[in-house]
Amino acid sequence: MPQQCTHLDEIKVTETSKRGCEECLKSGDHWVHLRLCLECGHVGCCDSSKNKHATKHFHRTKHPLIRSIEPGESWMWCYVDEVEAGELAG
């Protein structure tokens, strides 16, 4: 049986009006795709981006869930359980 995410009860934020990686915007860098922390609303760049700010945010905060905020995407990822945690309409 595939592993399930055990952190869905920690979702506090499901959407954002932010349209850029917070750290990349401050440093003048660029990103590939954006990820939203579903616990605090932080927006960071994906692991295909050189800075990997979404993953760095997880390591710093231990907030387990992110979702893609790319147009047409709604998948979630759980860093703790290392599984795709389903989709979140938003």
N, C-alpha and C positions, 0 to 999 in steps of 0.2 A: 504494500500500500504506500503511495507517495506521501512524503512528509507534508504536513499542513503548517501554515503559519499560526502561531499561538499568541499573536500580539494584536489582533484586529480590534480588541477592546481598548487599545491605546490611541486610536485615531481621534484627533481633536480638530484638525484642519483638513479640509478636503479640496479647497481651491484657493487661488491667489490671483491678484492683479499684477504681480511682479512678472516681468518678462526678460529677466537677465540674471545671470549668476551673481550673487551679491559680492563675493570676493573678487571675481574677475572684473566686475564693473569698477571696483575701488582701485584695482591695480592696472586697469587699462588693458587687460588681457582679453582673450576671446574663448568661446566654448563651442561644443558641438551640439549637445542636447541638454535640456534642463530637467531637473528632478526636484520635487517638492517634498519636504519633510512633513509627514502627516501628523506629527506631534506638535511642532512649534511653528511651522510655516516657512522655515528657511528654504530658500531656493539656491541650489548649487548645481554645478556642471557634472555631467555623467563621467563614467570611467573611460569613455572614448576621448574625452577632453584631456589635455595634458595635465591640468591641475587637479582633476578628480575631487572637486570640492564637496560634492554630495557625500561621497564615501568618507572624506576627512571629517565632515560634520558628524557622521555616525560614530566614528572613532572617538571624537571629542565629547559627544553628548550621550551616546548609547541609545539615541532615539531609533527604534527598530525599522520603521516603515517609511518608504518613499513611494511616490507615484510619478510617472512620466507626465509632464505638462506640455508635451509636444502636441501640436494639432492632430486630432484624430486618434490619440493614444490615451488609454486610461488604465493601463496595467500598473500593478503595485509590486514592490519587491520588499521582502523582509531580510534585512542583513543578518539578524540573529539566527533565524531558521534556515537561511540561504535558500529560499524558495520564492517563486512567483506567487504572490498572495491573492491572486484574482484580479478583478477589474473594479474600478470605482468610477461610476458615472459622475461627471461634474462639469 
